[in-house]
Amino acid sequence: MSTVLYIKANPKSDEESRTFQISEHFIETYKKNHPEDQVITLDLYKEGIRFLTNEDIYAIFGPKTEESKNHPVLKYTYQFAQADKYVFAIPMWNLSVPAILKAYFDYVMVSGITFKYTEHGAVGLLKNKKAVCILTTGGEYMTPPMSDFEMANRYVNTILAFMGVEDIKTIAAQRLDIQGEDVQKILNEALKEAEEIAKSF
Ligand SMILES: Cc1cc2nc3c(=O)[nH]c(=O)nc-3n(C[C@H](O)[C@H](O)[C@H](O)COP(=O)(O)O)c2cc1C
């Protein structure tokens, strides 16, 4: 049995959000095809993820005990390390990810749990895990020249690779806010791609 962590980074409802239309379809398809697996939904806004305080930093860098697993910040890094697969649902905000996702990664990136420092530098501790990044954008950023400006998919991929996750796929629905675009067609294509990837994820 695998555990899937479904990380939602948008304050909008499932009905309003085009990102969530795609990610919910991915999750529904996944559940149908992997009925024995556990899917944990982590809506970052409902979780109340906030910026790290000075106290949080002491907890992150301090000694870890059995009690750390229930610490309001550290519990997220343990949960992340225990999951087998990750599904990220992310709208592009100002060329990057919504700030709440960065704040969440500040909870998750804990030395000794998701990565460690060695004499050769940092090494990821998350092995044999896979991830899918479902990203929506108003414009087009996955191809040159605008791909130079793209810091959402690249950021998530880089953070995951840093923690050792090697198998990462992206489903990108782009040009959703460009006048004259057939937005429903773009969404239908993304939904189809999500369905295909979810079956074998
Ligand atoms: C605060 C904010 C910033 C945004 N910045 C960008 C951007 O830099 N580039 C872009 O292509 N789209 C940008 N968008 C548009 C969204 O990425 C796009 O509308 C996306 O489809 C929203 O997904 P949703 O329907 O799930 O909210 C931005 C939207 C918001 C709300």
PDBQT file of the ligand as one rigid body, heavy atoms in Angstrom, charges set to zero:
ROOT
HETATM    1  C1  LIG A 301      -1.768  36.478  -7.675  1.00  0.00    +0.000 C 
HETATM    2  C2  LIG A 301      -1.721  35.892  -9.067  1.00  0.00    +0.000 A 
HETATM    3  C3  LIG A 301      -0.555  35.970  -9.803  1.00  0.00    +0.000 A 
HETATM    4  C4  LIG A 301      -0.483  35.412 -11.075  1.00  0.00    +0.000 A 
HETATM    5  N1  LIG A 301       0.700  35.458 -11.769  1.00  0.00    +0.000 NA
HETATM    6  C5  LIG A 301       0.787  34.854 -12.980  1.00  0.00    +0.000 A 
HETATM    7  C6  LIG A 301       2.015  34.839 -13.693  1.00  0.00    +0.000 A 
HETATM    8  O1  LIG A 301       3.044  35.326 -13.253  1.00  0.00    +0.000 OA
HETATM    9  N2  LIG A 301       2.041  34.244 -14.905  1.00  0.00    +0.000 N 
HETATM   10  C7  LIG A 301       0.940  33.651 -15.447  1.00  0.00    +0.000 A 
HETATM   11  O2  LIG A 301       1.022  33.097 -16.524  1.00  0.00    +0.000 OA
HETATM   12  N3  LIG A 301      -0.239  33.642 -14.789  1.00  0.00    +0.000 NA
HETATM   13  C8  LIG A 301      -0.339  34.241 -13.576  1.00  0.00    +0.000 A 
HETATM   14  N4  LIG A 301      -1.525  34.218 -12.899  1.00  0.00    +0.000 N 
HETATM   15  C9  LIG A 301      -2.674  33.557 -13.525  1.00  0.00    +0.000 C 
HETATM   16  C10 LIG A 301      -2.865  32.135 -12.987  1.00  0.00    +0.000 C 
HETATM   17  O3  LIG A 301      -1.656  31.399 -12.991  1.00  0.00    +0.000 OA
HETATM   18  C11 LIG A 301      -3.870  31.410 -13.863  1.00  0.00    +0.000 C 
HETATM   19  O4  LIG A 301      -5.047  32.161 -13.963  1.00  0.00    +0.000 OA
HETATM   20  C12 LIG A 301      -4.184  30.051 -13.276  1.00  0.00    +0.000 C 
HETATM   21  O5  LIG A 301      -4.901  29.333 -14.187  1.00  0.00    +0.000 OA
HETATM   22  C13 LIG A 301      -5.010  30.172 -12.033  1.00  0.00    +0.000 C 
HETATM   23  O6  LIG A 301      -5.459  28.876 -11.641  1.00  0.00    +0.000 OA
HETATM   24  P1  LIG A 301      -6.784  28.724 -10.764  1.00  0.00    +0.000 P 
HETATM   25  O7  LIG A 301      -7.973  28.837 -11.684  1.00  0.00    +0.000 OA
HETATM   26  O8  LIG A 301      -6.643  27.356 -10.177  1.00  0.00    +0.000 OA
HETATM   27  O9  LIG A 301      -6.751  29.788  -9.725  1.00  0.00    +0.000 OA
HETATM   28  C14 LIG A 301      -1.624  34.787 -11.645  1.00  0.00    +0.000 A 
HETATM   29  C15 LIG A 301      -2.818  34.726 -10.885  1.00  0.00    +0.000 A 
HETATM   30  C16 LIG A 301      -2.873  35.272  -9.620  1.00  0.00    +0.000 A 
HETATM   31  C17 LIG A 301      -4.152  35.164  -8.826  1.00  0.00    +0.000 C 
ENDROOT
TORSDOF 0
